[in-house]
Amino acid sequence: MNDETQNDTEVPDSSPGDPTAGDPAAGDPTPNAEAGGEDSAPTRVEQLERERDELDNKLQYAMADLANMRRRHRQEVADSRLRTLEGLTQEILPVLDTFGMALMAYDNQTEGDGQNDPKALVEGVRMVKTMLTGVLERHGLREISSTGAFDPNHHEAIAMEPSNDVPEGQIIRAMLTGYLLGDRVVRHSRVVVSGNPPAEDGGDAKKSSDS
């Protein structure tokens, strides 16, 4: 009777060195934490690499677009210049034709009777000049006036002459006509201005020696 009671009250054997033997839900959290840390680090690096690649692609696209814009701009400028020159050429060609016809008429007249009339050639040259001036004026080119007061912005004085008829500082005559393209000076008019020319050093020295 006593042996049966003792057998019924025995507790199941457990290892005294195992602290989790009685708690099946308990476990070691350290491996899981370490595994989580190892998984998060590569993910962050990969994200940064993806962002870097995206920015690099955007930069490459932007540089390509800029290069294309510059190429198109250069082509547009070249096309615009070509169209301008083409239009100007079409207007100048009739001038050249008129010039050629005037010379041909003069040559034919010489071959016919051995005599020629220079007036016909002069009239042809004047006609050519009038036509050419009209073409250039339509494109904004105009002559600089070479009368009145000397203007250093438009005129270049190549000489000074004393004059009783023209006041000092006024233009006596133009030696080379100047032109404006819009408001920009293409070429200054070369003029002779009324006034006393500056004394030369040699003259001053001679006067000093005479005195």
C-alpha positions in Angstrom: 0.0 0.0 0.0 2.8 2.4 0.8 4.6 1.6 -2.4 1.6 2.5 -4.6 1.1 5.8 -2.8 4.8 6.8 -3.3 4.6 6.0 -7.0 1.5 8.2 -7.5 3.1 11.2 -5.9 6.4 11.3 -7.9 7.1 14.5 -9.9 8.4 14.1 -13.5 12.1 14.4 -13.7 13.5 17.6 -15.2 17.1 18.8 -15.9 18.2 21.1 -13.1 20.6 22.9 -15.5 17.8 23.9 -18.1 16.0 27.0 -16.9 13.5 26.8 -19.8 12.6 23.2 -19.4 9.3 24.1 -17.6 8.5 26.9 -20.1 8.1 25.7 -23.7 7.2 29.2 -24.9 10.5 30.6 -23.7 13.4 30.8 -26.1 16.7 32.6 -26.8 15.8 36.1 -28.5 19.4 36.9 -29.3 19.6 34.9 -32.7 16.5 36.5 -34.0 17.6 40.0 -33.1 21.0 39.5 -34.7 19.2 38.1 -37.8 17.0 41.2 -38.0 20.0 43.5 -37.8 21.8 41.6 -40.6 18.7 41.9 -42.9 18.1 45.7 -42.3 21.7 46.8 -43.1 21.9 45.5 -46.7 18.4 46.8 -47.4 19.4 50.4 -46.5 22.6 50.1 -48.7 20.6 48.8 -51.6 18.1 51.7 -51.2 20.9 54.2 -51.3 22.4 52.6 -54.4 19.1 52.7 -56.2 18.7 56.4 -55.4 22.2 57.0 -56.6 21.5 55.2 -59.9 18.2 57.1 -60.3 20.0 60.5 -59.8 22.8 59.4 -62.2 20.2 58.5 -64.9 18.4 61.9 -64.4 21.7 63.7 -64.7 22.6 61.8 -67.9 19.2 62.6 -69.4 19.5 66.3 -68.4 23.0 66.6 -70.0 21.7 64.9 -73.2 18.8 67.3 -73.3 21.1 70.3 -72.9 23.4 69.1 -75.6 20.4 68.6 -77.9 19.1 72.1 -77.1 22.5 73.6 -77.9 22.7 71.7 -81.2 19.2 72.8 -82.2 20.1 76.4 -81.3 23.2 76.4 -83.4 21.3 74.8 -86.3 18.5 77.4 -86.0 21.1 80.3 -86.0 22.8 78.8 -89.1 19.5 78.4 -90.8 18.5 81.9 -90.0 21.7 83.3 -91.4 21.3 81.2 -94.5 17.8 82.5 -95.1 18.9 86.1 -94.6 21.8 85.7 -97.0 19.5 83.9 -99.5 17.0 86.8 -99.4 19.7 89.4 -99.8 21.3 87.5 -102.6 18.0 87.3 -104.5 17.7 91.0 -104.2 21.3 91.7 -105.3 21.1 89.4 -108.4 19.0 91.9 -110.4 21.6 94.6 -109.6 24.3 92.4 -111.0 22.1 91.7 -114.1 21.6 95.4 -114.7 25.3 96.0 -114.3 26.1 93.3 -116.8 23.6 94.6 -119.3 25.0 98.2 -119.1 28.5 96.8 -119.8 27.2 94.6 -122.6 25.5 97.6 -124.2 28.6 99.6 -124.0 30.7 96.8 -125.6 28.2 96.2 -128.4 28.2 99.9 -129.2 32.0 99.9 -129.5 32.0 96.9 -131.7 29.3 98.3 -134.0 30.7 101.6 -135.3 33.9 101.9 -133.4 32.5 104.7 -131.3 30.9 104.6 -127.9 28.8 107.0 -125.9 30.2 107.2 -122.3 26.9 108.8 -121.2 25.1 105.5 -121.6 27.6 103.7 -119.5 27.4 106.4 -116.8 23.6 106.2 -116.8 23.8 102.4 -116.4 26.3 102.7 -113.5 24.0 105.2 -111.8 21.1 102.9 -112.2 23.0 100.1 -110.7 24.0 102.3 -107.7 20.4 103.3 -107.2 19.2 99.7 -107.2 21.9 98.5 -104.9 21.3 101.4 -102.5 17.6 100.5 -102.4 18.4 96.9 -101.6 20.7 97.8 -98.7 18.3 100.3 -97.3 15.5 97.8 -97.2 17.8 95.7 -95.0 18.4 98.6 -92.6 21.6 100.0 -94.1 21.8 103.8 -94.5 24.4 106.4 -95.2 25.8 108.7 -92.5 25.3 112.3 -93.2 28.6 114.1 -93.9 27.4 117.7 -93.6 27.2 120.0 -90.6 29.1 119.6 -87.4 31.7 116.9 -86.9 30.4 114.0 -84.7 33.1 111.7 -83.4 30.5 109.0 -83.0 29.8 108.9 -86.7 32.8 110.7 -88.3 36.5 110.2 -88.5 38.6 113.3 -89.2 41.4 112.5 -91.5 42.5 116.1 -92.0 41.8 119.7 -91.0 41.8 122.7 -93.3 41.3 126.4 -92.6 38.3 127.8 -94.4 36.7 131.2 -94.6 33.3 129.8 -95.7 32.9 126.9 -93.3 32.9 127.6 -89.5 35.5 125.8 -87.4 34.4 122.3 -86.4 32.2 121.8 -89.4 32.7 119.2 -92.1 34.1 120.6 -95.4 33.8 117.4 -97.4 33.6 113.6 -97.1 36.4 111.5 -98.4 34.7 108.1 -97.7 31.0 107.6 -97.0 30.1 105.9 -93.7 27.1 103.6 -93.0 24.7 102.7 -90.2 23.0 99.4 -89.8 20.1 100.3 -87.6 21.7 102.3 -84.9 25.1 100.6 -85.2 28.0 102.2 -87.0 29.3 99.8 -89.7 31.8 102.3 -91.0 32.6 105.8 -89.9 32.6 108.6 -92.5 36.1 109.9 -93.2 35.8 113.6 -93.5 37.9 116.8 -93.7 37.0 119.3 -90.9 37.3 123.0 -91.0 40.0 124.3 -88.6 43.6 125.2 -88.2 45.8 122.1 -88.4 48.0 121.5 -85.3 51.4 123.0 -85.5 54.3 120.6 -86.3 57.2 120.2 -83.9 59.6 121.2 -86.6 57.9 124.5 -87.2 57.9 125.3 -83.5 61.6 124.5 -83.3 62.3 126.8 -86.2 60.4 129.6 -84.7 62.3 129.2 -81.4 65.7 129.2 -83.2 64.7 132.3 -85.2 63.8 134.2 -82.1 
